[in-house]
Amino acid sequence: VGDGASASNYGYTNSGYSVYEEENDRLTESLRTKVSAIKSLSIEIGTEVKNQNKMLSEMETDFESTGGLLGATMGRLRALSRGSQTKLLCYMMLFSLFVFFVIYWIIKLR
């Protein structure tokens, strides 16, 4: 009788462990799937970060060249504005007189 009772307890314990083991296997597989998804997502994020860094580097180069071009243009404008103001004023007066005479001539011919 003692052997039968211990055998039935042993069988019950074995089946309980089996249920827990199956549950652990199912949870392990679920965890493995989630880890795999996170791994592929992190790889995609890493690839995207590399592409974005490359694009930022190219933009930095473009901005530096544009800044150099703008700096040269500003230097030319400063040099032009430092030039003789009387010469510039004389050119503007001659241009406005020319425009005035052209308009006068057009009106006179009508």
Disulfide bonds with the S-S distance in Angstrom:
none
